[in-house]
Amino acid sequence: MAIIYTEEWYKTMFEVVNLPSADSAPLPEGEWCLAFEVVGDEISPYVAEGETRHYFIRLREGIVVEFNELEERIPGNGLHFRFTGPAHIYEGVAAGIVDPIAAGLNGSIVVRGDMRLLIQNAEFATMIFKNIADSKSTEWPKGKPPYD
């Protein structure tokens, strides 16, 4: 297991999201560039309030080929989607207790981009997050969600 938000954890997540699933969804065609913004809040013990972690993910033909944490906000040019939400919600997804699709639909995670593409590929997105939740590869030294 790897401690959340460490270099080892990023490498593990890179492998986990590329795992095939028994109920594999059709892979999206082409290249997709995604930005994830994890906004610190008073609930998460891992990302301080006022801090934001910025992630860039590139998929080609449904395979993650690049997954990096960057120091600054990723410019919108060339992005297909930007997902912004509080750290405790993203950590809930990593722990397998928050459904990321529901979090996007209810506004807990703000989604910017072509919603038609996202809806067309919802099965694929669900498969990726199921792999993350099922992997049980995250270590939670400051406590695991849900937080008290």
Secondary structure, DSSP 8 states (H G I E B T S, - for coil): -EETTSHHHHHHHHHHHT---TT------SEEEEEEEEE--SS-SSS-TT-EEEEEEEEETTEEEEEEEESS---STT-SEEEEEEHHHHHHHHHT-S-HHHHHHTTSSEEEE-HHHHHHTHHHHHHHHHHHHHH--EE-TT--SS--
